[in-house]
Amino acid sequence: MTSATTSVAAVLSALSGKDFLSSADTTAEQTAALLELASQLKSGDRRIDLGNRVLGLIFTKASTRTRVSFQVAMARLGGQTVDLNPQFTQLGRGEPLEDTARVLSRFCDVLAVRTFAQQELADYAYWASIPVINALTDLEHPCQALADFLTMQEAFGELQGQTLTYVGDGNNVAHSLMLCGALLGVNVRIACPDGFEPLPGVLDQARSLAIGGAEISVTSDPSVAVAGAQALYTDVWASMGQEQEQLEREKAFQGFCVNEELLAKADARAIVLHCLPAHRGEEISAGVMEGSASRIFDQAENRLHAQQALLAALLGGL
């Protein structure tokens, strides 16, 4: 192994057997090392074989990118994936979570859980004797944030001191961007309408984690937030479970569309990100989504590489 490979492995060795429930569950050094390992795996400079380990997926919420990227990541690591859809398992018939978590720990080597409540995820982690990964909850989406900053790193190299502006609802994606960005020394600006701000506790936590003088800020003015930013990021205005609020949210978010006018106020080399699925003409214009600044589909691909690095670290395959 090269010295760079050895260094990354040494930093990430402490994650072996651990849970990944939040972007704040890794240190600044570990977060940077995960991005470096993901980059090595993507380029083919590093290959890892986990020796037929098994990943269990427990997805209460619908998924395309998270489900497929985890399955492909595990396959590329020489492992297998078991889909434990609650609709087709005893979970859907009321089997206690604590029983399910302990049984699955005898069959699988790692679990990825995608659900609504963060507490449910925490309960899986408490009862399971294997690593548990947050594949999305209403509070956070930490795997997405790893892919996001990997994409930004590919575009600009050094992340510390760069600025990412998120325009939209202060939701789970915004929370993980603030936490992960803080650990990487990235200035993260959240632009959202009044009443749709990120949770104050998460904002305080991100500010306490920030390295390199990174600033984590919230504003209701998108124009101020995007000024000079290197990355513009948006997400749907109504997340899963909020569909009944769609019309109300469309009114509240008027002026928060990432369009050509808003993009023009950012850095001249700025890239555009979106975690998908996207509603063209609502949170992002079709022109910006398909334009030269868009890195949205590179970002989607990077879910695979970031999660491959995360699985290798948690399963001690370095």
C-alpha positions as CSV (number, residue, x, y, z in Angstrom):
1,M,0.0,0.0,0.0
2,T,1.1,3.6,-0.6
3,S,1.7,6.0,2.3
4,A,-1.6,7.8,1.4
5,T,-3.5,4.5,1.5
6,T,-1.8,3.5,4.8
7,S,-2.7,6.9,6.3
8,V,-6.3,6.7,5.3
9,A,-6.6,3.2,6.7
10,A,-5.0,4.2,10.0
11,V,-7.5,7.1,10.4
12,L,-10.5,5.0,9.5
13,S,-9.6,2.0,11.6
14,A,-11.3,3.5,14.6
15,L,-14.6,3.3,12.8
16,S,-14.6,-0.5,12.6
17,G,-17.7,-1.9,14.3
18,K,-19.2,1.6,14.9
19,D,-22.6,3.0,14.0
20,F,-23.1,5.9,11.5
21,L,-26.3,7.5,12.6
22,S,-25.3,11.2,12.1
23,S,-22.7,13.2,10.2
24,A,-21.4,14.1,13.6
25,D,-20.5,10.5,14.4
26,T,-17.1,10.9,12.6
27,T,-14.4,13.3,13.5
28,A,-13.1,16.0,11.1
29,E,-10.1,13.8,10.2
30,Q,-12.3,10.7,9.7
31,T,-14.7,12.6,7.5
32,A,-11.9,13.8,5.2
33,A,-10.4,10.3,5.2
34,L,-13.8,8.8,4.1
35,L,-13.8,11.2,1.1
36,E,-10.2,10.3,0.3
37,L,-11.0,6.6,0.4
38,A,-14.1,7.1,-1.8
39,S,-12.0,9.0,-4.3
40,Q,-9.4,6.1,-4.3
41,L,-12.2,3.5,-4.8
42,K,-13.8,5.6,-7.6
43,S,-10.5,6.0,-9.5
44,G,-9.6,2.3,-9.2
45,D,-6.5,3.2,-7.2
46,R,-7.9,1.1,-4.3
47,R,-9.7,-2.2,-4.3
48,I,-11.3,-3.8,-1.2
49,D,-12.7,-7.2,-0.8
50,L,-14.9,-7.7,2.3
51,G,-15.1,-11.5,1.8
52,N,-18.8,-12.1,1.3
53,R,-20.1,-10.0,4.2
54,V,-23.8,-9.3,4.2
55,L,-25.6,-5.9,4.3
56,G,-29.3,-5.9,5.4
57,L,-31.5,-3.1,4.1
58,I,-34.5,-2.0,6.3
59,F,-36.3,0.6,4.3
60,T,-39.6,2.0,5.5
61,K,-39.3,5.0,3.1
62,A,-39.2,4.7,-0.7
63,S,-35.8,4.9,-2.3
64,T,-34.0,4.7,-5.6
65,R,-30.5,6.1,-5.2
66,T,-29.9,5.0,-1.6
67,R,-31.2,1.4,-2.2
68,V,-29.3,0.8,-5.5
69,S,-26.1,2.5,-4.4
70,F,-25.9,0.5,-1.3
71,Q,-26.5,-2.7,-3.2
72,V,-23.9,-2.0,-5.8
73,A,-21.4,-0.7,-3.2
74,M,-21.7,-4.0,-1.3
75,A,-21.4,-6.1,-4.5
76,R,-18.2,-4.2,-5.4
77,L,-16.8,-4.9,-2.0
78,G,-17.4,-8.7,-2.6
79,G,-20.4,-8.8,-0.3
80,Q,-24.1,-9.4,-0.6
81,T,-27.3,-7.5,0.2
82,V,-30.5,-8.7,1.7
83,D,-33.6,-6.6,1.2
84,L,-35.6,-6.6,4.5
85,N,-38.6,-4.6,3.3
86,P,-40.9,-4.3,6.4
87,Q,-43.9,-5.0,4.1
88,F,-42.6,-8.6,3.5
89,T,-41.0,-9.3,6.9
90,Q,-42.4,-9.8,10.4
91,L,-41.7,-6.2,11.1
92,G,-44.8,-5.4,9.1
93,R,-46.8,-7.7,11.4
94,G,-45.7,-6.0,14.6
95,E,-42.6,-8.0,15.7
96,P,-40.8,-5.8,18.3
97,L,-37.8,-3.9,16.9
98,E,-35.5,-5.1,19.6
99,D,-36.2,-8.8,18.6
100,T,-35.7,-8.0,14.9
101,A,-32.4,-6.2,15.5
102,R,-31.0,-9.0,17.6
103,V,-31.9,-11.7,15.2
104,L,-30.6,-9.8,12.2
105,S,-27.4,-9.3,14.0
106,R,-26.9,-13.1,13.8
107,F,-27.5,-13.1,10.0
108,C,-26.0,-9.9,8.7
109,D,-22.8,-8.0,9.2
110,V,-24.2,-4.4,8.9
111,L,-27.7,-2.8,8.6
112,A,-28.7,0.3,6.7
113,V,-32.0,1.7,8.0
114,R,-34.2,4.2,6.1
115,T,-37.1,5.4,8.2
116,F,-38.9,8.4,9.6
117,A,-37.9,8.8,13.2
118,Q,-34.3,9.2,14.3
119,Q,-35.2,7.5,17.6
120,E,-36.2,4.3,15.6
121,L,-32.7,4.3,14.1
122,A,-31.2,4.8,17.5
123,D,-33.2,1.9,18.8
124,Y,-31.8,-0.4,16.1
125,A,-28.3,0.7,17.0
126,Y,-29.0,0.0,20.7
127,W,-30.3,-3.5,20.1
128,A,-28.1,-4.6,17.2
129,S,-24.6,-6.0,17.8
130,I,-23.5,-5.0,14.3
131,P,-22.9,-1.5,12.8
132,V,-26.1,0.4,11.9
133,I,-26.1,3.1,9.1
134,N,-28.5,6.0,8.7
135,A,-29.8,5.6,5.2
136,L,-32.1,8.6,5.8
137,T,-34.4,9.8,8.6
138,D,-36.4,12.9,9.1
139,L,-33.6,14.4,11.1
140,E,-30.5,13.6,8.9
141,H,-29.2,12.2,5.7
142,P,-25.5,11.7,6.4
143,C,-24.6,9.4,3.5
144,Q,-26.0,12.0,1.1
145,A,-23.7,14.6,2.6
146,L,-20.6,12.5,2.1
147,A,-21.4,12.2,-1.6
148,D,-22.2,15.9,-1.8
149,F,-18.9,17.0,-0.4
150,L,-17.0,14.4,-2.5
151,T,-18.6,16.0,-5.6
152,M,-17.5,19.5,-4.4
153,Q,-14.0,18.2,-3.7
154,E,-13.8,16.8,-7.2
155,A,-14.7,20.2,-8.6
156,F,-12.5,22.4,-6.4
157,G,-9.9,20.3,-4.7
158,E,-9.3,21.7,-1.2
159,L,-12.6,22.0,0.6
160,Q,-11.6,24.1,3.6
161,G,-12.7,27.7,3.0
162,Q,-15.1,26.9,0.2
163,T,-18.8,28.0,0.5
164,L,-21.9,25.8,-0.1
165,T,-25.3,27.5,-0.2
166,Y,-28.4,25.4,0.4
167,V,-31.6,27.0,-0.8
168,G,-34.8,25.5,0.4
169,D,-36.4,23.7,3.4
170,G,-34.2,23.4,6.5
171,N,-34.7,19.6,6.4
172,N,-32.7,16.4,7.0
173,V,-30.4,17.2,4.1
174,A,-29.7,20.7,5.3
175,H,-28.9,19.3,8.8
176,S,-26.3,16.8,7.5
177,L,-24.8,19.4,5.1
178,M,-24.3,21.8,8.1
179,L,-22.7,19.1,10.3
180,C,-20.5,17.5,7.6
181,G,-19.5,20.8,6.1
182,A,-18.5,22.1,9.5
183,L,-16.2,19.1,10.0
184,L,-14.6,19.7,6.6
185,G,-14.1,23.4,7.1
186,V,-16.7,24.4,4.5
187,N,-18.9,27.5,5.0
188,V,-22.5,26.4,4.8
189,R,-25.2,28.9,4.3
190,I,-28.9,27.9,4.6
191,A,-31.4,30.1,2.8
192,C,-35.0,29.2,3.7
193,P,-38.3,31.0,4.3
194,D,-39.2,32.1,7.8
195,G,-40.7,29.2,9.6
196,F,-38.7,26.6,7.6
197,E,-35.3,27.0,9.3
198,P,-33.1,24.0,10.4
199,L,-33.5,22.9,14.0
200,P,-31.7,25.3,16.3
201,G,-30.0,22.4,18.1
202,V,-28.5,21.1,14.9
203,L,-27.3,24.6,14.0
204,D,-25.6,25.0,17.3
205,Q,-24.0,21.6,17.0
206,A,-22.7,22.4,13.6
207,R,-21.2,25.6,14.8
208,S,-19.5,23.9,17.7
209,L,-17.9,21.3,15.3
210,A,-16.7,23.8,12.7
211,I,-13.0,23.7,11.9
212,G,-10.8,26.2,10.1
213,G,-13.0,29.2,10.8
214,A,-15.9,27.7,8.8
215,E,-19.2,29.7,9.2
216,I,-22.6,28.1,9.4
217,S,-25.4,30.6,8.8
218,V,-29.1,30.8,8.2
219,T,-30.9,33.6,6.3
220,S,-34.3,34.2,4.6
221,D,-32.7,36.0,1.7
222,P,-31.5,33.6,-1.1
223,S,-29.6,36.4,-3.0
224,V,-27.5,37.1,0.1
225,A,-26.8,33.4,0.7
226,V,-25.7,32.6,-2.8
227,A,-23.4,35.6,-3.3
228,G,-19.9,34.3,-4.2
229,A,-20.7,30.7,-3.3
230,Q,-18.9,27.8,-4.9
231,A,-21.8,25.4,-4.7
232,L,-25.6,26.0,-4.9
233,Y,-27.7,23.1,-3.5
234,T,-31.4,22.5,-3.4
235,D,-33.9,19.8,-2.5
236,V,-37.7,19.3,-3.0
237,W,-39.8,21.7,-1.0
238,A,-42.0,18.9,0.4
239,S,-40.1,15.8,1.6
240,M,-41.6,12.3,2.0
241,G,-44.5,12.5,4.4
242,Q,-45.1,16.2,3.7
243,E,-47.0,15.8,0.4
244,Q,-50.2,17.1,1.9
245,E,-48.4,20.4,2.5
246,Q,-47.3,20.8,-1.1
247,L,-49.5,23.7,-2.1
248,E,-48.8,25.6,1.2
249,R,-45.1,25.1,0.7
250,E,-45.2,26.2,-2.9
251,K,-46.5,29.6,-1.7
252,A,-44.0,29.9,1.1
253,F,-41.0,29.0,-1.1
254,Q,-41.7,31.5,-3.9
255,G,-38.4,33.2,-4.8
256,F,-36.4,30.2,-3.6
257,C,-36.0,28.5,-6.9
258,V,-32.4,27.9,-8.0
259,N,-32.7,29.4,-11.4
260,E,-30.4,31.2,-13.9
261,E,-30.9,34.6,-12.1
262,L,-29.8,33.1,-8.7
263,L,-26.9,31.1,-10.2
264,A,-25.5,34.3,-11.7
265,K,-25.0,35.7,-8.3
266,A,-22.7,32.9,-7.2
267,D,-19.0,32.4,-8.0
268,A,-18.3,32.3,-11.7
269,R,-17.2,28.6,-11.4
270,A,-20.0,27.6,-9.1
271,I,-21.5,24.1,-9.4
272,V,-25.1,23.1,-8.8
273,L,-26.2,20.2,-6.7
274,H,-29.5,18.4,-6.0
275,C,-30.0,15.2,-4.0
276,L,-32.9,14.1,-6.3
277,P,-35.7,13.4,-7.2
278,A,-36.1,16.9,-8.7
279,H,-39.2,18.9,-9.6
280,R,-38.1,21.1,-12.5
281,G,-39.7,24.5,-12.4
282,E,-40.2,24.4,-8.6
283,E,-37.0,24.2,-6.5
284,I,-34.8,24.2,-9.6
285,S,-35.2,25.4,-13.2
286,A,-34.8,23.0,-16.0
287,G,-32.1,25.2,-17.5
288,V,-30.0,25.2,-14.4
289,M,-30.5,21.5,-13.8
290,E,-29.4,20.6,-17.4
291,G,-26.8,23.4,-17.6
292,S,-23.0,23.4,-17.6
293,A,-22.8,24.1,-13.9
294,S,-24.8,21.1,-12.9
295,R,-23.0,18.2,-11.2
296,I,-26.2,16.6,-10.1
297,F,-25.7,13.2,-11.8
298,D,-22.0,13.1,-10.8
299,Q,-23.3,13.7,-7.2
300,A,-25.8,10.8,-7.6
301,E,-23.0,8.5,-8.7
302,N,-20.9,9.5,-5.8
303,R,-23.4,8.0,-3.4
304,L,-22.0,4.7,-4.6
305,H,-18.4,5.6,-3.9
306,A,-19.0,7.3,-0.6
307,Q,-21.1,4.4,0.7
308,Q,-18.5,1.9,-0.5
309,A,-15.9,3.7,1.6
310,L,-18.2,3.9,4.6
311,L,-19.1,0.2,4.5
312,A,-15.4,-0.7,4.2
313,A,-14.5,1.4,7.2
314,L,-17.4,0.2,9.4
315,L,-16.7,-3.5,8.5
316,G,-13.0,-3.2,9.2
317,G,-12.0,-4.1,5.6
318,L,-9.1,-1.7,5.3
